[in-house]
C-alpha cells in the first residue's frame, strides 16, 4: 500500500513540474519569437502569426496575426504569404 501511495504522489509531483516547465518554456518561446521577429527573422514572424491566429499561448488576435504574416511574407517566408491571403475573402485585397 505504501508503495502505491508513493508512486501516486511521485507521479503527481512529476506531472506538476512538467506542466510548470512547459508553461515557462512557452512564455520564453513567445518572447524569443517576438525578439527574433523584431530583428526580421521571417520564420519567427510566421510562427508567431500562427500563435496569434490560433490563440496558442497568447490571446487570439487576428489583426496581429495578419500583420505578422504580411511581415513574414515581405521577408520571403512564402507560406506566410499564403496564410495572409486566407484572411481576405476571394477578390479582396488589403487596403
Buried (B, 14 or more C-beta within 10 A) or exposed (E): EEEEEEEEEEEEEEEEEEEEEEEEEBEEBBEBBBEBBEEEBBBBBBBBBBBBBEEEEBEEBEEBBBBBBBBBBBBEBEBBBEBBBEBEEEEEEEE
